Amino acid sequence: MKTFFLFSTLALSTLVAAQESSGEAQFVLPQQATFTDTVYAETEVTEEVLSWNDDFSAAYSGPDSTQYPTEQYDTTSEEFDFDVSGFFDETPKTKVGVFGFHLGPNSLVLSDRSMASAMDNINAGLSWETRFFSGQKRRVGGAKSPVQFETGLGIGASVLSFKNGMTIDKDPMMFGAANLVPISGLSNVRRSNWNIGTFDVPAILHLDFSPKGTFDEGLNIGFGVIGRMRYLSQARYVGNDLDGNYYREVRTNGFHTRLFNYALVGQLGYKKLKITGKLEQLPLFKDNYFQEQVYLGSITIGFSLN
């Protein structure tokens, strides 16, 4: 029993320490001493942080204190600011796709550019030419050059409207040569047309005063050629026969016209609007197959989109 008491007293003296403070005894465990030192160290760090925060607030207190983060951000941004606009500048164009449409009156002229006698039987107000074109314009000499070259493919249609009851046909009285002859077997003729369809290949050199890198944004002058191949030659007329019944006839025939031809063209334009004059350089009919050498010409107005 005495031995147990001695061991208990020794253990208690090891775990419990008496400390006098204000006349009261406090018991402190060994782990508590270590914990207390840690708390004191953290408290000192916290006090230092709070002290620094107070100094910071005092330095930036007042009306400018709330602007400090923005000012600091702006200053930082200016240090790293650099111009990136050069990466997104548009390179001036040197070529562009174009689509055009032209419409205007046509006529038959002689080599001296005077009207052919065949025009006496042609209604000029109803004789028209239409052209559709799709291709490309390319600057010659760089983006600053006003010189442009236009090429592409197109399709055209010329309509000659006859009057006085006439049509075009191969005249047996002229050994099969083409001629304008009266329509027989009808009491009246309402409409008589000759349609000529062509595939066109234009090549036009332009002087374009558009701003650098743009197309068709200013005055434009062009000269060139249009090669064409005839794919359709069709005469048709509508009227009433001798019994008063409706009558319509369509005859597809080349009528001794040339399969291939080419024309000189001149064009004046402002922005998208274009006025084009065109005159074929070879007679419309083969030699000695029409009563006179006539050339097909037209003046059209249209537009060019790119």
SULFEN-V675288 format. One record per residue. N is the residue number from 1. OMEGA is omega in whole degrees, 0 to 359 (999 if undefined). D_FIRST is the distance of its C-alpha to the first C-alpha in whole Angstrom. Layout:
N:OMEGA:D_FIRST
N:OMEGA:D_FIRST
This chain:
1:178:0
2:178:4
3:179:5
4:181:5
5:180:6
6:178:9
7:180:10
8:180:11
9:179:12
10:179:14
11:181:16
12:179:17
13:178:19
14:186:20
15:187:21
16:177:22
17:180:25
18:179:26
19:182:30
20:177:32
21:181:35
22:176:37
23:181:34
24:179:32
25:179:29
26:180:29
27:185:27
28:176:28
29:179:27
30:180:28
31:182:31
32:179:32
33:178:33
34:179:35
35:182:37
36:178:38
37:180:40
38:180:42
39:179:43
40:180:44
41:179:46
42:179:48
43:179:48
44:179:50
45:180:52
46:179:53
47:178:54
48:179:56
49:179:58
50:179:59
51:178:60
52:179:62
53:178:63
54:179:64
55:179:66
56:180:68
57:180:69
58:182:70
59:184:73
60:177:74
61:180:74
62:186:77
63:182:80
64:185:80
65:182:76
66:181:76
67:184:79
68:181:77
69:181:76
70:180:79
71:180:81
72:180:78
73:180:79
74:180:83
75:179:82
76:181:80
77:181:83
78:180:86
79:183:84
80:184:84
81:174:87
82:187:90
83:179:93
84:183:93
85:180:97
86:180:98
87:187:96
88:177:98
89:179:102
90:176:104
91:180:106
92:183:110
93:174:111
94:176:114
95:182:115
96:175:115
97:182:116
98:173:119
99:183:120
100:176:124
101:182:126
102:181:130
103:178:133
104:183:136
105:175:140
106:183:142
107:175:145
108:181:148
109:177:149
110:182:152
111:177:151
112:178:153
113:174:150
114:182:152
115:177:152
116:179:153
117:178:156
118:180:154
119:176:152
120:179:155
121:180:153
122:178:150
123:185:148
124:182:146
125:180:144
126:179:143
127:189:142
128:174:139
129:175:136
130:179:133
131:171:130
132:186:126
133:175:125
134:182:121
135:186:120
136:171:119
137:182:120
138:177:119
139:179:119
140:179:121
141:177:120
142:186:117
143:181:115
144:183:117
145:176:120
146:183:123
147:179:124
148:178:123
149:184:124
150:177:124
151:178:124
152:179:123
153:180:125
154:176:127
155:184:129
156:178:132
157:177:134
158:180:138
159:172:140
160:183:144
161:182:145
162:175:149
163:180:151
164:177:155
165:183:154
166:172:153
167:177:151
168:181:150
169:173:152
170:188:154
171:179:157
172:179:160
173:179:162
174:176:161
175:175:160
176:178:156
177:179:155
178:181:153
179:173:155
180:186:154
181:177:156
182:177:157
183:182:155
184:175:157
185:179:157
186:177:155
187:174:157
188:181:154
189:179:151
190:184:148
191:179:146
192:184:147
193:171:144
194:183:144
195:178:140
196:179:139
197:184:135
198:165:134
199:187:131
200:175:131
201:181:129
202:172:129
203:189:129
204:177:129
205:185:128
206:167:127
207:189:127
208:182:124
209:176:123
210:175:120
211:183:117
212:176:115
213:180:113
214:180:115
215:176:118
216:176:120
217:180:119
218:179:123
219:184:126
220:177:127
221:183:130
222:175:130
223:180:133
224:181:133
225:172:134
226:172:133
227:182:134
228:174:134
229:180:135
230:175:137
231:181:135
232:171:137
233:191:141
234:176:141
235:179:144
236:176:144
237:184:146
238:178:146
239:178:149
240:179:151
241:184:154
242:177:157
243:180:156
244:180:154
245:179:151
246:181:148
247:178:148
248:180:145
249:178:146
250:179:143
251:178:145
252:184:142
253:178:144
254:180:144
255:176:148
256:174:148
257:181:146
258:178:144
259:180:140
260:178:139
261:175:140
262:184:138
263:169:138
264:181:138
265:172:136
266:186:135
267:175:132
268:184:132
269:171:128
270:186:126
271:186:123
272:185:122
273:183:126
274:171:129
275:188:132
276:172:134
277:184:137
278:178:138
279:179:141
280:186:142
281:174:143
282:179:145
283:182:148
284:181:146
285:175:148
286:183:150
287:176:153
288:178:156
289:172:154
290:187:154
291:176:157
292:178:156
293:182:153
294:180:150
295:180:147
296:179:144
297:181:142
298:170:140
299:185:138
300:173:135
301:183:132
302:182:128
303:177:125
304:182:122
305:177:119
306:999:116
